[in-house]
């Protein structure tokens, strides 16, 4: 039996600015699971972005062999590509067409219009049952748990399949089916080649912006420490990669498990470096484990700051205080680690005052860290609680699935749009232009595709330079952010959504830099706001920093002395 598994292009692949394309680990585990159970299967994985394949090439692969099954796994921003490709597959192939992944799981009523069936939630055992049924010429959809399909114009969603209890039964992902020679994933801080490992599946928490509660039902399952030791050995021996990013949601949730893993790493004398994700509370609660983790190769723990405002944290159901984040950073520093973190901008209930305070309390004062970036922009993805209440908290700027990506600013909160920015400086300094526009250009891969330094993009940059000057001149404390955005749309002949994106982004950056204050904020109205980079030396240094780092999400190059880094 011939099986083709396709991972569509992500946003970087679509616009030609690659960043670091993901390896399709989900498809890799499905492929390895199928091969272990049925060694005679012929399976191919197509990583469209990593292999830099255009659409016609993908179609030619579809038509190149008599595939029995074609599977597409995709997230929301990839859905339009998956739908378009599926229409062509149905025309040119007799293969059973299966959709799976996050978007088909959360929006199966839409996806079933483009395929024969959707595999929902966890895919390994469901996919295997489908293959077994096909081989017996006895595929009866109504009998298979964990799928959705369309029958008589009605969407049928079968009972959910039980989650795999023992994750160790799943073989390592089928990396041999992926173009590993083209993979360039890098580790935080060290900039050395790295691989992501899903050490667990699921999260017990219920953050409104996260799809995990929907996918995994707030249940957590773990690979054993021994499985992970063998996994790291395999990657080291096969691909000479010894840096690992554990991508489960809460690495420190089970302290005994962490201790066993660290002891095994030391016992096996693995020369590895690694980082992991967890919550600030867990770092603080189990800070006694940090020295052991450091000795076992942990360079730092990635914490979701998400916001510095209590109102915003409550709105996204984060159940976390900024003081806990600061404490977690200090605990990591005391253990000799580099504090790592993720950050979101434009969360519900966030404000100009909150961004100003965040830069000073979390970054400058605690970490001595002045690199300014909004982080991932808050995105109300389908299948989340945030999706259900998005209109309550703000303005949705995304008009189609392709715009539901955290680089494209799909949402702005009313709390920010209703702020009234007032400039602190008479005019913007040269470094302000470089920092704000440099970050915006790197962020907006849709506006500035491929290399930034082209004549076309430099011409665009000049236009945005003028827009930024006009924005700052309007910051007199009388107009709201939304009013400034709509005015710029009228004057600059910008599409309204784009003007609001630019205005919201610029307001966030100016707030962090301390060059505006909010006259609609009781906390900020009479506050003495002090700009960052107050002297010429700091301004020149900040320009050089943004040029050398490319205003990117990652610190590149050897940065062991850097106090903090983030994604």
C-alpha positions in Angstrom: 0.0 0.0 0.0 1.3 3.5 -1.0 0.7 6.3 1.5 1.6 10.0 0.9 1.6 12.3 4.0 1.8 16.1 3.3 2.7 19.0 5.6 1.6 22.1 3.8 3.8 25.3 3.7 3.7 27.5 6.8 3.6 31.3 6.7 7.3 31.6 6.1 7.2 29.1 3.2 4.3 31.0 1.6 6.0 34.3 1.7 9.5 33.1 1.0 11.1 34.2 4.3 12.0 30.9 5.8 12.8 31.5 9.4 13.1 28.0 10.9 10.5 25.6 9.3 9.1 23.0 11.6 9.6 19.3 11.2 6.2 17.6 11.0 6.6 15.5 14.1 2.9 14.5 14.1 3.2 13.0 10.7 6.5 11.5 11.6 5.0 9.6 14.6 2.1 8.4 12.5 4.5 7.1 9.8 6.7 5.3 12.3 3.7 3.8 14.1 2.3 2.5 10.8 5.7 1.1 9.7 6.2 -0.8 13.0 2.8 -2.5 12.7 3.0 -2.9 8.9 6.5 -3.0 7.6 5.5 -3.5 4.0 3.8 -0.1 3.7 5.4 2.4 1.3 5.2 5.8 3.0 6.4 9.2 1.9 6.4 12.4 3.9 6.3 15.7 1.9 7.6 18.7 3.9 6.6 21.5 1.5 8.3 24.4 3.2 11.5 22.6 4.3 11.9 21.2 0.7 11.0 24.6 -0.8 8.4 23.0 -3.1 6.1 25.1 -5.2 2.5 24.1 -5.7 3.0 22.5 -9.1 5.7 20.3 -7.7 3.4 19.1 -5.0 0.7 18.3 -7.5 3.3 16.4 -9.6 4.1 14.2 -6.6 0.4 13.5 -6.1 0.2 12.4 -9.7 3.5 10.5 -9.7 2.3 7.3 -8.1 -1.0 5.4 -7.6 -1.3 6.5 -4.0 -3.8 4.5 -2.0 -4.0 7.0 0.9 -3.1 10.7 0.9 -3.1 12.5 4.3 -2.7 16.2 5.0 -2.0 17.5 8.5 -2.4 21.3 9.0 -2.9 24.1 11.4 -5.4 27.0 10.8 -3.1 29.3 8.7 -2.3 26.3 6.4 -6.0 25.4 5.8 -6.5 27.4 2.6 -3.6 25.7 1.0 -4.8 22.3 2.2 -8.3 22.9 0.8 -7.0 24.0 -2.6 -4.6 21.1 -2.9 -7.4 18.7 -1.8 -9.6 19.8 -4.7 -6.9 18.9 -7.2 -6.2 15.6 -5.4 -9.8 14.6 -5.8 -9.6 15.4 -9.5 -6.4 13.5 -10.2 -6.2 10.7 -7.7 -8.4 7.8 -6.5 -6.6 7.8 -3.1 -8.6 7.9 0.1 -8.0 11.5 1.2 -7.6 12.1 4.9 -7.3 15.4 6.8 -5.9 15.6 10.3 -4.1 17.9 12.8 -5.3 20.9 14.8 -7.5 22.7 12.3 -9.5 19.6 11.1 -10.0 18.6 14.7 -11.4 21.9 15.7 -13.2 22.7 12.5 -14.1 19.3 11.1 -17.5 20.6 9.8 -15.5 22.7 7.4 -12.7 20.3 6.5 -15.0 17.4 5.6 -16.0 19.3 2.5 -12.5 18.8 1.1 -11.7 15.2 2.0 -13.1 11.7 2.6 -12.7 11.9 6.3 -11.0 13.7 9.1 -8.9 12.1 11.8 -9.6 13.9 15.0 -7.3 14.5 18.0 -4.6 11.7 18.3 -3.9 10.1 15.0 -1.7 7.0 15.4 -4.3 4.3 16.3 -7.1 5.8 14.2 -4.9 5.9 11.1 -3.8 2.3 11.7 -7.4 1.1 11.9 -8.2 2.9 8.6 -5.3 1.2 6.9 -6.3 -2.2 8.3 -9.8 -1.8 7.1 -8.6 -0.7 3.6 -6.4 -3.8 3.3 -9.4 -6.0 4.1 -11.6 -4.0 1.7 -13.9 -3.4 4.6 -13.7 0.3 5.3 -16.9 1.2 7.2 -16.6 4.7 8.5 -19.4 4.4 11.0 -17.3 1.8 12.9 -14.2 3.9 13.3 -13.8 6.0 16.5 -12.1 9.4 16.3 -13.1 10.4 12.8 -15.6 12.8 11.1 -17.0 12.6 7.6 -19.9 13.7 5.6 -22.9 11.5 4.7 -26.1 12.6 3.0 -24.9 16.2 3.3 -24.7 15.8 7.1 -21.5 16.0 9.1 -21.0 12.8 11.2 -18.7 12.9 14.1 -18.0 9.5 15.6 -17.4 8.9 19.2 -13.9 10.0 20.3 -11.2 7.4 20.5 -9.5 6.8 23.8 -6.1 8.5 24.1 -3.0 6.3 24.1 -2.2 5.5 27.7 1.4 4.4 27.2 3.2 6.9 24.9 6.3 4.7 24.9 4.5 2.3 22.5 5.0 5.0 19.8 8.3 4.6 18.0 10.5 7.6 17.4 9.3 9.8 14.6 10.3 8.7 11.1 13.1 11.2 10.6 14.4 9.1 7.7 11.3 10.1 5.7 12.0 13.8 6.3 14.7 16.0 4.5 16.9 16.2 7.5 19.8 17.5 5.4 17.8 20.7 4.9 16.7 21.1 8.5 18.3 24.0 10.3 16.6 24.2 13.7 18.8 25.9 16.3 18.9 25.9 20.1 18.2 29.0 22.2 21.4 30.7 23.5 23.9 28.2 22.0 22.8 28.5 18.4 23.7 24.9 17.9 21.6 22.4 15.8 18.7 21.1 17.8 15.7 18.8 17.6 12.3 19.3 19.3 11.0 16.4 21.4 7.4 16.0 22.6 8.1 14.4 26.0 4.4 14.6 27.0 1.0 15.2 25.5 -1.6 17.4 27.2 -1.9 20.1 29.9 -4.0 20.3 33.0 -4.5 24.1 32.7 -7.1 25.9 30.7 -5.6 29.1 29.2 -8.2 30.6 26.9 -5.8 31.2 24.0 -4.5 27.6 23.9 -6.0 24.7 21.9 -4.5 22.0 24.1 -7.6 21.7 26.4 -9.6 20.8 23.3 -7.0 18.4 21.8 -6.0 16.5 24.9 -9.0 17.0 27.2 -6.7 18.5 29.9 -5.2 15.1 30.5 -1.4 14.7 30.6 0.6 11.6 29.5 4.3 11.2 29.6 7.1 9.3 27.8 9.3 7.5 30.4 12.7 9.0 31.1 14.3 5.9 29.6 12.4 6.4 26.3 13.8 10.0 26.2 17.3 8.9 26.9 17.1 6.4 24.0 15.5 9.1 21.9 18.4 11.5 22.5 21.0 8.8 21.9 19.3 7.9 18.6 19.3 11.5 17.4 22.9 12.0 18.5 24.2 8.9 16.8 22.1 9.2 13.6 22.2 13.0 13.0 25.0 14.2 15.3 22.6 16.6 17.0 22.9 16.9 20.8 20.7 19.9 21.6 17.1 19.3 22.4 14.0 21.4 23.0 11.4 19.6 25.1 8.1 20.9 23.7 5.6 19.4 26.1 3.4 22.0 27.8 4.6 21.5 31.4 8.0 19.9 31.9 8.2 20.5 35.7 4.7 19.2 36.4 6.0 15.9 37.8 9.2 16.6 39.8 10.0 12.9 40.4 9.9 12.3 36.7 12.3 15.2 36.1 14.7 14.0 38.7 14.7 10.5 37.2 15.4 11.9 33.7 18.3 14.1 35.0 19.8 11.2 36.9 19.7 9.0 33.8 21.3 11.7 31.7 24.2 11.8 34.2 24.4 8.0 34.5 24.5 7.6 30.8 27.1 10.4 30.5 25.1 12.1 27.7 26.8 15.3 26.5 23.5 17.1 25.7 22.1 20.5 26.1 18.4 21.1 26.4 15.6 23.5 27.4 12.0 22.9 28.2 8.6 24.7 28.7 6.9 25.1 32.0 4.9 27.5 34.2 6.5 30.0 36.5 4.8 28.5 39.5 6.5 25.1 38.8 9.9 26.7 38.6 9.4 28.3 42.0 7.8 25.3 43.6 10.5 22.9 42.5 13.5 25.3 42.5 15.5 22.7 44.4 15.6 20.7 41.1 17.2 23.5 39.1 20.9 22.7 40.0 20.4 19.1 39.1 18.8 20.1 35.8 21.7 22.4 35.1 24.2 19.6 35.7 22.2 17.4 33.3 22.6 19.9 30.5 19.6 22.3 30.9 20.5 25.7 29.7 17.2 27.3 30.7 13.5 26.9 31.1 11.0 28.7 28.8 8.2 30.4 30.8 5.1 31.8 29.2 5.0 35.4 30.5 2.1 36.2 28.1 1.3 39.5 29.8 2.3 41.7 32.7 -1.2 43.0 33.5 -3.3 41.2 36.1 -6.5 42.1 34.2 -5.1 40.5 31.0 -3.9 37.4 32.8 -7.4 37.0 34.2 -9.0 37.5 30.8 -6.9 34.7 29.2 -7.4 32.5 32.3 -3.6 32.3 32.9 -3.8 32.2 36.7 -0.3 33.7 37.0 1.1 36.9 38.6 4.1 38.9 37.2 5.8 38.5 40.6 5.9 34.7 40.0 7.6 35.2 36.7 10.2 37.5 38.2 10.8 35.0 41.0 11.2 32.2 38.5 13.7 34.2 36.5 15.8 34.9 39.6 15.6 31.2 40.6 17.0 30.2 37.2 19.7 32.8 37.4 20.7 31.5 40.8 21.1 28.0 39.4 23.3 29.3 36.6 20.6 29.0 33.9 19.5 31.4 31.2 15.9 32.5 31.8 13.9 31.8 28.6 10.4 33.0 27.9 7.6 33.3 25.5 5.6 36.5 25.3 2.3 37.6 23.7 1.2 41.1 22.7 -2.4 42.4 22.1 -4.0 40.1 24.8 -7.5 41.1 25.9 -7.4 43.9 28.5 -3.8 44.9 27.8 -3.0 48.6 27.7 -0.3 51.2 27.0 0.5 51.4 30.7 0.9 47.6 30.9 3.4 47.5 28.1 5.4 50.3 29.6 5.5 48.5 33.0 6.3 45.2 31.5 9.5 46.4 29.8 10.7 48.0 33.0 9.7 45.5 35.7 10.3 42.2 33.9 13.0 43.0 31.4 15.1 46.1 32.2 15.1 46.0 36.1 15.1 42.3 36.6 17.0 41.0 33.6 18.9 44.0 32.5 17.4 43.3 29.1 16.4 46.1 26.7 15.7 44.2 23.5 12.2 45.3 22.6 9.7 43.1 20.8 6.0 42.5 21.1 6.3 38.7 21.1 3.8 36.5 19.4 0.6 38.5 18.8 -2.5 37.2 20.5 -4.5 35.1 18.1 -8.1 33.7 18.7 -7.6 30.3 17.1 -10.6 28.1 16.4 -11.2 25.5 19.1 -10.1 27.8 22.0 -12.2 29.6 24.6 -10.7 32.8 23.2 -12.3 32.1 19.8 -15.7 32.0 21.4 -15.4 35.4 23.1 -13.1 37.3 20.7 -15.7 39.9 19.8 -16.2 40.7 23.5 -12.6 41.7 24.0 -11.5 43.3 20.7 -11.5 43.8 17.0 -10.8 40.8 14.7 -8.7 42.1 11.8 -8.1 38.7 10.1 -10.5 38.2 7.2 -9.6 34.6 6.3 -7.7 31.6 7.7 -4.4 32.7 6.1 -4.4 35.7 8.4 -4.8 33.7 11.6 -1.1 33.7 12.4 0.7 35.3 15.3 3.0 37.2 12.9 0.1 38.9 11.1 -1.6 40.7 14.0 -5.1 39.2 13.5 -6.6 40.8 16.7 -6.4 44.1 18.6 -8.0 44.5 22.1 -10.4 47.3 22.8 -8.4 48.1 25.9 -5.5 49.2 23.6 -7.6 50.7 20.9 -9.3 53.0 23.4 -6.0 54.3 24.8 -5.1 57.9 24.1 -1.3 58.1 23.3 0.6 61.3 24.0 4.1 61.7 22.9 6.9 62.1 25.4 9.5 63.3 22.9 9.2 66.3 20.6 10.1 64.1 17.7 11.2 60.5 17.2 14.9 59.8 17.4 16.8 57.9 14.6 17.0 54.7 16.7 13.2 54.8 17.4 12.6 54.6 13.6 15.1 51.7 13.2 13.7 49.7 16.2 10.0 50.1 15.4 10.2 49.7 11.7 12.9 47.1 11.7 10.8 45.0 14.0 7.7 45.6 12.0 9.4 44.6 8.7 10.7 41.4 10.2 7.4 40.6 11.8 5.2 41.2 8.7 6.4 38.5 6.4 3.3 39.1 4.3 4.2 42.7 3.5 8.0 42.2 3.2 8.5 38.7 1.7 11.9 37.2 0.9 14.9 39.4 1.6 14.1 42.7 3.3 16.9 44.6 1.6 15.4 44.8 -1.9 14.5 48.0 -3.9 10.8 47.1 -3.6 11.0 46.6 0.2 13.2 49.7 0.7 10.6 51.7 -1.1 7.9 50.3 1.2 10.1 51.1 4.2 10.4 54.7 3.1 6.6 54.9 3.0 6.3 53.4 6.5 8.9 55.8 7.7 6.5 58.6 6.7 3.6 56.8 8.3 5.5 56.4 11.6 6.3 60.2 11.6 2.6 61.0 11.0 1.5 58.6 13.7 3.7 60.2 16.3 2.6 63.7 15.3 -1.0 62.6 16.1 -0.1 61.4 19.6 -1.3 64.5 21.4 -3.5 62.8 24.0 -6.7 63.7 22.3 -7.1 60.8 19.9 -7.6 57.2 20.6 -5.4 54.5 19.0 -8.4 53.4 16.9 -9.0 57.0 15.7 -5.4 57.5 14.7 -5.5 54.2 12.8 -8.6 55.1 10.9 -7.3 58.6 10.1 -4.1 57.2 8.7 -6.1 54.9 6.6 -8.0 57.8 5.1 -4.9 60.0 4.6 -2.3 57.4 3.5 -4.7 55.4 1.3 -4.0 52.3 3.4 -6.4 49.4 3.8 -8.2 50.0 7.1 -7.2 46.7 8.6 -3.6 47.3 7.7 -3.6 50.8 9.1 -5.0 49.5 12.4 -2.4 46.8 12.5 0.4 49.3 12.0 -1.1 51.7 14.5 -1.6 49.0 17.2 1.9 47.6 16.7 3.5 51.0 16.8 1.6 52.0 19.9 2.8 48.8 21.7 6.4 49.4 20.6 6.3 53.1 21.6 4.8 52.2 25.0 7.6 49.7 25.7 10.2 52.2 24.7 8.7 54.8 27.0 8.1 57.4 24.3 4.3 57.7 24.7 2.0 57.8 27.7 -1.8 57.1 27.9 -3.9 60.1 28.8 -6.9 57.8 29.1 -5.2 55.8 31.9 -5.6 56.9 35.5 -2.3 55.1 36.4 -0.3 56.8 33.6 -1.9 60.2 33.1 0.3 61.9 35.7 3.2 59.4 35.6 6.7 60.7 34.6 7.5 58.4 31.7 11.2 58.0 31.0 12.3 56.9 27.5 14.7 54.0 27.0 18.0 54.7 25.4 18.2 58.2 26.9 21.7 59.1 25.8 23.4 59.1 22.4 25.6 56.1 23.2 22.6 53.9 24.1 20.8 55.0 21.0 23.7 54.1 18.7 24.1 50.8 20.6 20.4 50.0 20.2 20.6 50.6 16.4 23.6 48.3 16.1 21.8 45.6 18.2 18.8 45.7 15.9 20.9 45.5 12.8 23.0 42.6 14.1 20.1 40.6 15.4 17.8 41.4 12.6 14.9 42.2 15.0 14.3 38.5 15.0 12.6 36.2 17.5 15.9 34.4 18.3 19.3 35.5 19.6 21.7 34.0 17.1 25.4 33.4 17.6 27.2 32.5 20.8 25.2 34.2 23.5 26.2 32.4 26.7 26.7 35.7 28.4 23.2 37.0 27.5 21.1 37.2 30.6 17.8 36.2 28.9 16.5 35.2 25.6 13.0 34.4 24.3 11.0 33.1 21.4 
